[in-house]
Amino acid sequence: MRELGYGAEGLRELDTTNAVVIGVGVLLLGGVSFVITLLMEVLRIISLAPVIALLLFIIVYLIAMVIARVHRGGEDHEC
């Protein structure tokens, strides 16, 4: 990152931003999971078999991985 002109303070800010984004993402994921669980308990209409739930998780994970690779440029970068 230093080749791109970032100094020590800029790198610290990027690290802080990354930590905040990851933290917000984890909180949102937990909140959405909690709300879906509550809906499933209250409504009792939505009944997911464990295998279907696992398949949904794998699909969402793969989509997130593809999006991350596209935004990263599709290459492995070292900081």
PyRosetta script that sets phi, psi and omega in degrees:
from pyrosetta import init, pose_from_sequence

init()
pose = pose_from_sequence("MRELGYGAEGLRELDTTNAVVIGVGVLLLGGVSFVITLLMEVLRIISLAPVIALLLFIIVYLIAMVIARVHRGGEDHEC")
pose.set_psi(1, -23.2)
pose.set_omega(1, 179.6)
pose.set_phi(2, -65.9)
pose.set_psi(2, -30.4)
pose.set_omega(2, 178.0)
pose.set_phi(3, -64.6)
pose.set_psi(3, -24.1)
pose.set_omega(3, -179.9)
pose.set_phi(4, -87.3)
pose.set_psi(4, 0.0)
pose.set_omega(4, 175.7)
pose.set_phi(5, 98.4)
pose.set_psi(5, 9.2)
pose.set_omega(5, 178.7)
pose.set_phi(6, -84.5)
pose.set_psi(6, 132.2)
pose.set_omega(6, 175.6)
pose.set_phi(7, -91.7)
pose.set_psi(7, -171.9)
pose.set_omega(7, -179.0)
pose.set_phi(8, -61.8)
pose.set_psi(8, -41.0)
pose.set_omega(8, -179.4)
pose.set_phi(9, -68.8)
pose.set_psi(9, -39.1)
pose.set_omega(9, 177.5)
pose.set_phi(10, -63.1)
pose.set_psi(10, -39.9)
pose.set_omega(10, 178.0)
pose.set_phi(11, -65.7)
pose.set_psi(11, -39.6)
pose.set_omega(11, 177.6)
pose.set_phi(12, -62.5)
pose.set_psi(12, -40.7)
pose.set_omega(12, 179.4)
pose.set_phi(13, -66.6)
pose.set_psi(13, -39.4)
pose.set_omega(13, 176.8)
pose.set_phi(14, -63.7)
pose.set_psi(14, -41.5)
pose.set_omega(14, 177.6)
pose.set_phi(15, -62.4)
pose.set_psi(15, -42.2)
pose.set_omega(15, 178.7)
pose.set_phi(16, -64.5)
pose.set_psi(16, -42.6)
pose.set_omega(16, 179.0)
pose.set_phi(17, -62.5)
pose.set_psi(17, -43.7)
pose.set_omega(17, 177.7)
pose.set_phi(18, -59.7)
pose.set_psi(18, -44.5)
pose.set_omega(18, -179.4)
pose.set_phi(19, -63.2)
pose.set_psi(19, -41.2)
pose.set_omega(19, 179.9)
pose.set_phi(20, -66.0)
pose.set_psi(20, -43.9)
pose.set_omega(20, -179.9)
pose.set_phi(21, -62.9)
pose.set_psi(21, -44.0)
pose.set_omega(21, 178.4)
pose.set_phi(22, -63.7)
pose.set_psi(22, -43.5)
pose.set_omega(22, 179.1)
pose.set_phi(23, -62.0)
pose.set_psi(23, -44.7)
pose.set_omega(23, 179.0)
pose.set_phi(24, -64.4)
pose.set_psi(24, -40.6)
pose.set_omega(24, 178.3)
pose.set_phi(25, -61.8)
pose.set_psi(25, -42.5)
pose.set_omega(25, 178.9)
pose.set_phi(26, -65.2)
pose.set_psi(26, -43.0)
pose.set_omega(26, 178.6)
pose.set_phi(27, -63.0)
pose.set_psi(27, -42.8)
pose.set_omega(27, 178.7)
pose.set_phi(28, -65.0)
pose.set_psi(28, -41.8)
pose.set_omega(28, 178.2)
pose.set_phi(29, -62.0)
pose.set_psi(29, -43.6)
pose.set_omega(29, 177.6)
pose.set_phi(30, -63.8)
pose.set_psi(30, -41.7)
pose.set_omega(30, 179.6)
pose.set_phi(31, -64.8)
pose.set_psi(31, -44.9)
pose.set_omega(31, 178.9)
pose.set_phi(32, -63.7)
pose.set_psi(32, -41.9)
pose.set_omega(32, 178.1)
pose.set_phi(33, -61.3)
pose.set_psi(33, -42.6)
pose.set_omega(33, -179.8)
pose.set_phi(34, -63.9)
pose.set_psi(34, -43.8)
pose.set_omega(34, -179.7)
pose.set_phi(35, -65.1)
pose.set_psi(35, -42.0)
pose.set_omega(35, 178.6)
pose.set_phi(36, -63.6)
pose.set_psi(36, -41.3)
pose.set_omega(36, 178.0)
pose.set_phi(37, -62.4)
pose.set_psi(37, -44.1)
pose.set_omega(37, 177.9)
pose.set_phi(38, -61.3)
pose.set_psi(38, -44.4)
pose.set_omega(38, 178.5)
pose.set_phi(39, -60.3)
pose.set_psi(39, -41.5)
pose.set_omega(39, 179.7)
pose.set_phi(40, -65.3)
pose.set_psi(40, -36.6)
pose.set_omega(40, 179.4)
pose.set_phi(41, -72.1)
pose.set_psi(41, -41.3)
pose.set_omega(41, -176.1)
pose.set_phi(42, -74.1)
pose.set_psi(42, -47.6)
pose.set_omega(42, -173.8)
pose.set_phi(43, -79.5)
pose.set_psi(43, -33.5)
pose.set_omega(43, -177.0)
pose.set_phi(44, 55.2)
pose.set_psi(44, 10.8)
pose.set_omega(44, 178.0)
pose.set_phi(45, -89.2)
pose.set_psi(45, -41.0)
pose.set_omega(45, -178.5)
pose.set_phi(46, -79.3)
pose.set_psi(46, 111.4)
pose.set_omega(46, -179.4)
pose.set_phi(47, -126.1)
pose.set_psi(47, 103.3)
pose.set_omega(47, -179.9)
pose.set_phi(48, -98.8)
pose.set_psi(48, 128.3)
pose.set_omega(48, 173.0)
pose.set_phi(49, -71.1)
pose.set_psi(49, 150.4)
pose.set_omega(49, -179.2)
pose.set_phi(50, -56.6)
pose.set_psi(50, -35.3)
pose.set_omega(50, -179.2)
pose.set_phi(51, -67.9)
pose.set_psi(51, -41.2)
pose.set_omega(51, 178.7)
pose.set_phi(52, -64.8)
pose.set_psi(52, -42.0)
pose.set_omega(52, 178.5)
pose.set_phi(53, -61.4)
pose.set_psi(53, -40.8)
pose.set_omega(53, 178.2)
pose.set_phi(54, -65.0)
pose.set_psi(54, -42.0)
pose.set_omega(54, 178.1)
pose.set_phi(55, -63.4)
pose.set_psi(55, -41.2)
pose.set_omega(55, 177.0)
pose.set_phi(56, -61.7)
pose.set_psi(56, -42.7)
pose.set_omega(56, 178.6)
pose.set_phi(57, -61.2)
pose.set_psi(57, -45.3)
pose.set_omega(57, -179.3)
pose.set_phi(58, -62.0)
pose.set_psi(58, -42.5)
pose.set_omega(58, -179.7)
pose.set_phi(59, -64.0)
pose.set_psi(59, -46.7)
pose.set_omega(59, 179.5)
pose.set_phi(60, -62.9)
pose.set_psi(60, -40.3)
pose.set_omega(60, 179.4)
pose.set_phi(61, -63.2)
pose.set_psi(61, -44.1)
pose.set_omega(61, -179.8)
pose.set_phi(62, -65.5)
pose.set_psi(62, -39.6)
pose.set_omega(62, 177.4)
pose.set_phi(63, -63.1)
pose.set_psi(63, -43.9)
pose.set_omega(63, 178.6)
pose.set_phi(64, -63.1)
pose.set_psi(64, -38.0)
pose.set_omega(64, 179.6)
pose.set_phi(65, -66.3)
pose.set_psi(65, -41.0)
pose.set_omega(65, 178.8)
pose.set_phi(66, -64.6)
pose.set_psi(66, -44.4)
pose.set_omega(66, 178.9)
pose.set_phi(67, -61.0)
pose.set_psi(67, -42.9)
pose.set_omega(67, 179.4)
pose.set_phi(68, -63.1)
pose.set_psi(68, -41.0)
pose.set_omega(68, 180.0)
pose.set_phi(69, -66.6)
pose.set_psi(69, -39.0)
pose.set_omega(69, -179.8)
pose.set_phi(70, -64.5)
pose.set_psi(70, -44.0)
pose.set_omega(70, -179.1)
pose.set_phi(71, -72.0)
pose.set_psi(71, -24.8)
pose.set_omega(71, 178.5)
pose.set_phi(72, -83.9)
pose.set_psi(72, -12.3)
pose.set_omega(72, 179.4)
pose.set_phi(73, 99.7)
pose.set_psi(73, 1.8)
pose.set_omega(73, 177.8)
pose.set_phi(74, 76.6)
pose.set_psi(74, 5.5)
pose.set_omega(74, -179.8)
pose.set_phi(75, -121.4)
pose.set_psi(75, 160.2)
pose.set_omega(75, 174.3)
pose.set_phi(76, -84.6)
pose.set_psi(76, 117.5)
pose.set_omega(76, 179.6)
pose.set_phi(77, -106.6)
pose.set_psi(77, 142.7)
pose.set_omega(77, 173.4)
pose.set_phi(78, -106.8)
pose.set_psi(78, 138.6)
pose.set_omega(78, -179.4)
pose.set_phi(79, -80.2)
pose.dump_pdb("model.pdb")
